Amino acid sequence: MRNIIQTNQLSKSYKDFKAVDQVSLSINKGEIYGFIGLNGAGKTTTIRMILGMIRPTEGSCYISGKKVSFNTYSIWSKVGYMVETPYAYPELTVAENLHIFRRLRLISDPNTVTRVIDLLKLTPYAQKKAKNLSLGNAQRLGIAKALLHNPEILILDEPVNGLDPAGIVEIRELLQDLSFNKDVTIFISSHLLSEVAKIATKIGIIHAGQLIQEVETTKLTQLLNRRLLLDAREKNLAVSTLTTAGYSPLLNQDGLIETTNNTAILNPDEIASLLVNKGCPPTRLIVDEENLESYFLRLIGKNGG
């Protein structure tokens, strides 16, 4: 696969503060890359450098193999983007705003505006002034502008910010369609790991300016902590039975017996049979898996969060 977006040891410093520190990314054609981090982690600064809005202190960025600089205008014809708060002319309607950006993009066909209005479910608001839009619909307008020229690359900063649950699902399905069916390369930033995990093919986690982990989404669940939790009336006998069997149980702070032994986690039925046969049947038996938010917080905690 060909790298469409690439950064090499990208860094940005403001006096003594390093906002981005040696970030190297490689994003392939048609991939949906989720860039995850807390507010202030360096997501938007990285995006601004990729888009050539600010100069990196160190390192370089490439779009479709061309180095990003202030005079490489040709690469932007393929790129659609929305960074931070989507901007619009407040006194103009949704349709008027989009027609202005259509002309700026040198798109001659006025039906392009109707197409993206329909695509982003903005038809009921087409004649509404931008200043009167809800946060979610202002976000839709920002995404509509990014999609006007059918870009091959889409870079979106917090695209589902302000959207209700139904709107989040709609944007998720739209982005998946663009990636899977139209081979659009998508780079999205967010602080919501669980939401991005539903759409991204690869995830990069940035913390305090540093890229601390990259993982294929299909492998993400393998990194989550899991444990077997159980309770029994005869707790001491249950602990003794599991210890003798080599499962290394312990009593946790909630008074439950737990083990992180992988065999026990994968075979809870065998654990139940063992305890029943030893005269201490479990009154509770569950496999508990860490959620994505907990994993994210645990990961950044290991890195000084």
C-alpha beads as a LAMMPS data file, in Angstrom:
LAMMPS data file: protein, C-alpha beads

305 atoms
304 bonds

1 atom types
1 bond types

-500.0 500.0 xlo xhi
-500.0 500.0 ylo yhi
-500.0 500.0 zlo zhi

Masses

1 110.0

Atoms # bond

1 1 1 0.000 0.000 0.000
2 1 1 1.145 3.551 -0.739
3 1 1 1.675 6.121 2.010
4 1 1 -0.717 9.030 1.468
5 1 1 0.023 10.952 4.662
6 1 1 3.442 10.697 6.259
7 1 1 5.239 12.606 8.992
8 1 1 8.890 12.121 9.907
9 1 1 9.919 13.009 13.489
10 1 1 7.516 15.928 13.465
11 1 1 8.005 18.399 16.323
12 1 1 6.657 21.809 17.273
13 1 1 7.955 23.962 20.129
14 1 1 6.679 27.245 21.523
15 1 1 9.546 28.726 23.548
16 1 1 10.125 26.131 26.282
17 1 1 6.943 24.134 25.583
18 1 1 7.092 21.191 23.174
19 1 1 3.551 20.750 21.832
20 1 1 4.514 17.887 19.482
21 1 1 7.590 15.743 20.026
22 1 1 9.087 13.520 17.286
23 1 1 5.780 12.185 15.887
24 1 1 6.164 9.842 12.911
25 1 1 2.967 8.687 11.198
26 1 1 2.391 6.617 8.082
27 1 1 -1.156 6.437 6.699
28 1 1 -2.021 4.315 3.681
29 1 1 -4.479 4.935 0.875
30 1 1 -8.075 4.167 1.852
31 1 1 -7.199 3.829 5.534
32 1 1 -9.169 5.448 8.351
33 1 1 -6.607 6.563 10.905
34 1 1 -7.870 7.586 14.340
35 1 1 -5.601 10.036 16.172
36 1 1 -6.521 9.862 19.858
37 1 1 -5.479 12.074 22.760
38 1 1 -6.699 14.261 25.587
39 1 1 -7.346 17.944 24.955
40 1 1 -3.932 19.586 24.712
41 1 1 -2.135 16.347 23.783
42 1 1 -0.916 17.758 20.441
43 1 1 -3.582 16.486 18.018
44 1 1 -4.577 19.820 16.472
45 1 1 -0.982 21.089 16.319
46 1 1 -0.018 17.927 14.402
47 1 1 -2.935 18.401 11.998
48 1 1 -2.025 22.051 11.428
49 1 1 1.523 21.024 10.490
50 1 1 0.256 18.285 8.148
51 1 1 -1.948 20.890 6.447
52 1 1 0.886 23.411 6.186
53 1 1 -0.905 25.928 8.437
54 1 1 2.097 26.183 10.764
55 1 1 5.758 25.340 10.286
56 1 1 7.234 22.439 12.222
57 1 1 10.198 23.197 14.469
58 1 1 11.707 19.901 13.344
59 1 1 10.734 17.111 10.970
60 1 1 8.670 17.030 7.804
61 1 1 5.222 16.121 6.411
62 1 1 4.291 14.564 3.084
63 1 1 0.949 14.390 1.283
64 1 1 0.818 11.880 -1.591
65 1 1 4.604 11.819 -1.634
66 1 1 4.996 15.615 -1.888
67 1 1 6.599 17.543 0.936
68 1 1 4.249 20.001 2.635
69 1 1 5.476 23.588 2.425
70 1 1 3.991 27.012 1.837
71 1 1 4.523 26.823 -1.937
72 1 1 3.216 23.301 -2.688
73 1 1 -0.265 24.482 -3.639
74 1 1 -1.081 21.599 -5.984
75 1 1 -1.489 18.989 -3.220
76 1 1 -4.426 20.820 -1.613
77 1 1 -6.722 20.171 -4.570
78 1 1 -7.004 16.576 -3.293
79 1 1 -7.458 17.416 0.395
80 1 1 -10.593 18.262 2.361
81 1 1 -10.248 19.324 5.970
82 1 1 -11.929 20.701 9.058
83 1 1 -9.780 21.906 11.938
84 1 1 -11.147 22.755 15.400
85 1 1 -14.325 24.887 15.302
86 1 1 -15.813 24.903 11.785
87 1 1 -15.922 28.469 10.498
88 1 1 -18.668 29.996 8.359
89 1 1 -20.045 33.412 7.422
90 1 1 -22.604 33.863 10.233
91 1 1 -25.052 36.097 8.337
92 1 1 -25.188 33.799 5.304
93 1 1 -27.299 30.671 5.002
94 1 1 -25.951 27.147 4.836
95 1 1 -26.478 27.075 1.052
96 1 1 -24.880 30.521 0.570
97 1 1 -21.835 29.509 2.602
98 1 1 -21.381 26.373 0.539
99 1 1 -21.753 28.244 -2.768
100 1 1 -18.983 30.630 -1.680
101 1 1 -16.677 27.722 -0.887
102 1 1 -17.686 26.054 -4.150
103 1 1 -16.453 29.101 -6.055
104 1 1 -13.260 29.236 -3.980
105 1 1 -12.674 25.604 -4.955
106 1 1 -13.306 26.549 -8.627
107 1 1 -16.185 24.082 -8.878
108 1 1 -18.460 25.163 -11.717
109 1 1 -21.417 22.842 -11.080
110 1 1 -23.860 24.468 -8.596
111 1 1 -25.530 21.079 -8.036
112 1 1 -22.460 20.127 -5.995
113 1 1 -23.909 22.171 -3.130
114 1 1 -27.219 20.311 -3.248
115 1 1 -25.324 17.020 -3.236
116 1 1 -23.356 17.731 -0.060
117 1 1 -26.363 19.297 1.673
118 1 1 -28.262 16.052 1.084
119 1 1 -25.248 13.949 2.039
120 1 1 -24.878 15.696 5.406
121 1 1 -28.639 15.738 6.123
122 1 1 -28.674 19.566 6.033
123 1 1 -31.619 19.967 3.643
124 1 1 -34.037 21.278 6.350
125 1 1 -31.434 23.907 7.301
126 1 1 -30.262 24.958 3.823
127 1 1 -31.856 28.426 4.122
128 1 1 -30.981 28.911 7.781
129 1 1 -28.263 31.424 8.709
130 1 1 -25.064 29.831 9.931
131 1 1 -25.156 31.815 13.182
132 1 1 -28.469 30.149 14.098
133 1 1 -27.296 26.560 13.618
134 1 1 -26.919 24.169 16.536
135 1 1 -23.385 23.033 17.339
136 1 1 -24.077 19.694 15.671
137 1 1 -25.383 21.236 12.444
138 1 1 -22.508 23.722 12.378
139 1 1 -20.268 20.662 12.529
140 1 1 -22.165 19.102 9.608
141 1 1 -21.667 22.313 7.628
142 1 1 -17.922 22.136 8.316
143 1 1 -17.778 18.552 7.054
144 1 1 -19.891 19.505 4.006
145 1 1 -17.334 22.164 3.064
146 1 1 -14.545 19.596 3.402
147 1 1 -16.366 17.236 1.011
148 1 1 -17.432 19.751 -1.671
149 1 1 -14.662 18.878 -4.138
150 1 1 -14.744 15.074 -3.664
151 1 1 -11.317 14.949 -1.986
152 1 1 -9.065 11.893 -2.046
153 1 1 -7.832 12.780 1.458
154 1 1 -10.033 13.924 4.335
155 1 1 -8.567 15.375 7.543
156 1 1 -11.083 16.042 10.305
157 1 1 -10.398 17.409 13.788
158 1 1 -13.037 16.157 16.295
159 1 1 -15.671 15.549 13.558
160 1 1 -18.448 14.287 15.863
161 1 1 -18.173 17.126 18.369
162 1 1 -21.662 18.377 19.253
163 1 1 -23.519 15.676 17.344
164 1 1 -26.303 13.658 18.975
165 1 1 -26.040 9.828 18.959
166 1 1 -27.987 9.495 15.705
167 1 1 -25.757 12.115 14.076
168 1 1 -22.617 10.328 15.239
169 1 1 -23.828 7.108 13.601
170 1 1 -24.632 8.976 10.352
171 1 1 -21.159 10.544 10.170
172 1 1 -19.552 7.216 11.042
173 1 1 -21.425 5.490 8.171
174 1 1 -20.588 8.339 5.789
175 1 1 -16.858 8.133 6.547
176 1 1 -16.854 4.349 6.265
177 1 1 -18.565 4.587 2.874
178 1 1 -15.972 7.117 1.659
179 1 1 -13.126 4.880 2.811
180 1 1 -14.393 1.429 1.869
181 1 1 -16.250 2.252 -1.351
182 1 1 -14.456 5.347 -2.687
183 1 1 -10.929 4.670 -1.379
184 1 1 -10.734 8.046 0.403
185 1 1 -7.918 8.274 2.955
186 1 1 -9.306 9.621 6.238
187 1 1 -7.419 11.054 9.213
188 1 1 -9.611 11.903 12.199
189 1 1 -8.641 13.204 15.615
190 1 1 -10.704 12.689 18.745
191 1 1 -10.527 12.301 22.510
192 1 1 -13.124 9.482 22.335
193 1 1 -11.313 6.159 21.910
194 1 1 -14.466 4.034 22.055
195 1 1 -16.147 6.019 19.252
196 1 1 -13.107 6.113 16.979
197 1 1 -12.528 2.375 17.513
198 1 1 -15.866 1.750 15.767
199 1 1 -14.682 3.374 12.552
200 1 1 -10.874 3.486 12.364
201 1 1 -8.719 0.771 10.824
202 1 1 -5.688 1.955 12.796
203 1 1 -5.360 4.059 15.942
204 1 1 -2.492 6.237 17.124
205 1 1 -2.508 7.514 20.704
206 1 1 -0.724 10.782 21.433
207 1 1 0.000 12.039 24.938
208 1 1 1.952 15.123 26.018
209 1 1 3.053 15.574 22.402
210 1 1 4.424 12.058 21.952
211 1 1 2.995 9.158 19.970
212 1 1 2.879 6.473 22.656
213 1 1 1.110 3.681 20.773
214 1 1 -0.100 2.644 17.324
215 1 1 -2.361 -0.367 16.945
216 1 1 -4.589 -1.973 14.315
217 1 1 -8.178 -1.669 15.543
218 1 1 -8.717 -5.410 15.055
219 1 1 -5.975 -6.065 17.630
220 1 1 -7.129 -3.488 20.160
221 1 1 -9.256 -5.876 22.215
222 1 1 -6.211 -8.098 22.755
223 1 1 -4.631 -5.282 24.765
224 1 1 -7.529 -4.922 27.204
225 1 1 -7.076 -6.322 30.699
226 1 1 -9.425 -9.202 31.508
227 1 1 -10.105 -11.036 34.740
228 1 1 -12.392 -13.719 36.103
229 1 1 -14.470 -12.555 39.077
230 1 1 -16.348 -14.926 41.321
231 1 1 -18.012 -15.144 44.697
232 1 1 -18.870 -18.103 46.917
233 1 1 -20.321 -18.670 50.349
234 1 1 -17.198 -20.652 51.246
235 1 1 -14.695 -18.011 50.116
236 1 1 -11.668 -19.464 51.903
237 1 1 -12.299 -22.935 50.485
238 1 1 -12.808 -21.459 46.996
239 1 1 -9.526 -19.517 47.216
240 1 1 -7.710 -22.612 48.493
241 1 1 -9.176 -24.778 45.708
242 1 1 -8.191 -22.320 42.981
243 1 1 -4.717 -21.856 44.458
244 1 1 -4.118 -25.606 44.537
245 1 1 -5.254 -25.804 40.891
246 1 1 -2.683 -23.123 39.947
247 1 1 -5.027 -20.237 39.145
248 1 1 -3.388 -17.713 41.540
249 1 1 -6.591 -16.143 42.922
250 1 1 -6.793 -13.155 45.253
251 1 1 -9.465 -11.349 47.218
252 1 1 -9.963 -7.882 45.756
253 1 1 -11.101 -4.698 47.513
254 1 1 -14.737 -5.499 46.702
255 1 1 -14.518 -8.816 48.550
256 1 1 -14.648 -10.842 45.325
257 1 1 -12.250 -13.555 44.280
258 1 1 -10.415 -12.669 41.090
259 1 1 -7.809 -14.191 38.835
260 1 1 -6.095 -12.997 35.681
261 1 1 -5.093 -16.544 34.730
262 1 1 -5.827 -16.819 31.001
263 1 1 -6.957 -20.462 31.175
264 1 1 -9.512 -19.561 33.842
265 1 1 -10.744 -16.564 31.836
266 1 1 -11.210 -18.667 28.697
267 1 1 -12.846 -21.576 30.545
268 1 1 -15.149 -20.233 33.278
269 1 1 -17.307 -23.370 32.991
270 1 1 -14.351 -25.493 34.103
271 1 1 -13.794 -23.200 37.091
272 1 1 -17.467 -23.565 38.051
273 1 1 -17.276 -27.372 37.809
274 1 1 -14.097 -27.437 39.882
275 1 1 -15.651 -25.392 42.690
276 1 1 -18.906 -27.360 42.640
277 1 1 -16.997 -30.637 42.931
278 1 1 -15.020 -29.275 45.900
279 1 1 -18.174 -28.220 47.758
280 1 1 -17.909 -24.459 47.261
281 1 1 -20.148 -23.648 44.276
282 1 1 -19.864 -20.093 42.975
283 1 1 -22.743 -17.718 43.664
284 1 1 -21.352 -15.317 41.054
285 1 1 -19.059 -15.941 38.095
286 1 1 -18.260 -13.346 35.407
287 1 1 -15.503 -12.512 32.950
288 1 1 -14.795 -8.800 33.370
289 1 1 -13.114 -6.939 30.490
290 1 1 -11.617 -3.476 30.695
291 1 1 -13.433 -0.932 28.531
292 1 1 -11.623 1.217 25.977
293 1 1 -11.760 4.382 28.071
294 1 1 -10.158 2.581 31.025
295 1 1 -7.475 1.182 28.729
296 1 1 -6.777 4.652 27.338
297 1 1 -6.479 6.180 30.808
298 1 1 -4.274 3.295 31.989
299 1 1 -2.012 3.717 28.975
300 1 1 -1.508 7.452 29.362
301 1 1 -1.105 6.950 33.133
302 1 1 1.918 4.765 32.396
303 1 1 3.295 7.643 30.338
304 1 1 3.006 10.329 32.984
305 1 1 -0.695 11.139 32.605

Bonds

1 1 1 2
2 1 2 3
3 1 3 4
4 1 4 5
5 1 5 6
6 1 6 7
7 1 7 8
8 1 8 9
9 1 9 10
10 1 10 11
11 1 11 12
12 1 12 13
13 1 13 14
14 1 14 15
15 1 15 16
16 1 16 17
17 1 17 18
18 1 18 19
19 1 19 20
20 1 20 21
21 1 21 22
22 1 22 23
23 1 23 24
24 1 24 25
25 1 25 26
26 1 26 27
27 1 27 28
28 1 28 29
29 1 29 30
30 1 30 31
31 1 31 32
32 1 32 33
33 1 33 34
34 1 34 35
35 1 35 36
36 1 36 37
37 1 37 38
38 1 38 39
39 1 39 40
40 1 40 41
41 1 41 42
42 1 42 43
43 1 43 44
44 1 44 45
45 1 45 46
46 1 46 47
47 1 47 48
48 1 48 49
49 1 49 50
50 1 50 51
51 1 51 52
52 1 52 53
53 1 53 54
54 1 54 55
55 1 55 56
56 1 56 57
57 1 57 58
58 1 58 59
59 1 59 60
60 1 60 61
61 1 61 62
62 1 62 63
63 1 63 64
64 1 64 65
65 1 65 66
66 1 66 67
67 1 67 68
68 1 68 69
69 1 69 70
70 1 70 71
71 1 71 72
72 1 72 73
73 1 73 74
74 1 74 75
75 1 75 76
76 1 76 77
77 1 77 78
78 1 78 79
79 1 79 80
80 1 80 81
81 1 81 82
82 1 82 83
83 1 83 84
84 1 84 85
85 1 85 86
86 1 86 87
87 1 87 88
88 1 88 89
89 1 89 90
90 1 90 91
91 1 91 92
92 1 92 93
93 1 93 94
94 1 94 95
95 1 95 96
96 1 96 97
97 1 97 98
98 1 98 99
99 1 99 100
100 1 100 101
101 1 101 102
102 1 102 103
103 1 103 104
104 1 104 105
105 1 105 106
106 1 106 107
107 1 107 108
108 1 108 109
109 1 109 110
110 1 110 111
111 1 111 112
112 1 112 113
113 1 113 114
114 1 114 115
115 1 115 116
116 1 116 117
117 1 117 118
118 1 118 119
119 1 119 120
120 1 120 121
121 1 121 122
122 1 122 123
123 1 123 124
124 1 124 125
125 1 125 126
126 1 126 127
127 1 127 128
128 1 128 129
129 1 129 130
130 1 130 131
131 1 131 132
132 1 132 133
133 1 133 134
134 1 134 135
135 1 135 136
136 1 136 137
137 1 137 138
138 1 138 139
139 1 139 140
140 1 140 141
141 1 141 142
142 1 142 143
143 1 143 144
144 1 144 145
145 1 145 146
146 1 146 147
147 1 147 148
148 1 148 149
149 1 149 150
150 1 150 151
151 1 151 152
152 1 152 153
153 1 153 154
154 1 154 155
155 1 155 156
156 1 156 157
157 1 157 158
158 1 158 159
159 1 159 160
160 1 160 161
161 1 161 162
162 1 162 163
163 1 163 164
164 1 164 165
165 1 165 166
166 1 166 167
167 1 167 168
168 1 168 169
169 1 169 170
170 1 170 171
171 1 171 172
172 1 172 173
173 1 173 174
174 1 174 175
175 1 175 176
176 1 176 177
177 1 177 178
178 1 178 179
179 1 179 180
180 1 180 181
181 1 181 182
182 1 182 183
183 1 183 184
184 1 184 185
185 1 185 186
186 1 186 187
187 1 187 188
188 1 188 189
189 1 189 190
190 1 190 191
191 1 191 192
192 1 192 193
193 1 193 194
194 1 194 195
195 1 195 196
196 1 196 197
197 1 197 198
198 1 198 199
199 1 199 200
200 1 200 201
201 1 201 202
202 1 202 203
203 1 203 204
204 1 204 205
205 1 205 206
206 1 206 207
207 1 207 208
208 1 208 209
209 1 209 210
210 1 210 211
211 1 211 212
212 1 212 213
213 1 213 214
214 1 214 215
215 1 215 216
216 1 216 217
217 1 217 218
218 1 218 219
219 1 219 220
220 1 220 221
221 1 221 222
222 1 222 223
223 1 223 224
224 1 224 225
225 1 225 226
226 1 226 227
227 1 227 228
228 1 228 229
229 1 229 230
230 1 230 231
231 1 231 232
232 1 232 233
233 1 233 234
234 1 234 235
235 1 235 236
236 1 236 237
237 1 237 238
238 1 238 239
239 1 239 240
240 1 240 241
241 1 241 242
242 1 242 243
243 1 243 244
244 1 244 245
245 1 245 246
246 1 246 247
247 1 247 248
248 1 248 249
249 1 249 250
250 1 250 251
251 1 251 252
252 1 252 253
253 1 253 254
254 1 254 255
255 1 255 256
256 1 256 257
257 1 257 258
258 1 258 259
259 1 259 260
260 1 260 261
261 1 261 262
262 1 262 263
263 1 263 264
264 1 264 265
265 1 265 266
266 1 266 267
267 1 267 268
268 1 268 269
269 1 269 270
270 1 270 271
271 1 271 272
272 1 272 273
273 1 273 274
274 1 274 275
275 1 275 276
276 1 276 277
277 1 277 278
278 1 278 279
279 1 279 280
280 1 280 281
281 1 281 282
282 1 282 283
283 1 283 284
284 1 284 285
285 1 285 286
286 1 286 287
287 1 287 288
288 1 288 289
289 1 289 290
290 1 290 291
291 1 291 292
292 1 292 293
293 1 293 294
294 1 294 295
295 1 295 296
296 1 296 297
297 1 297 298
298 1 298 299
299 1 299 300
300 1 300 301
301 1 301 302
302 1 302 303
303 1 303 304
304 1 304 305
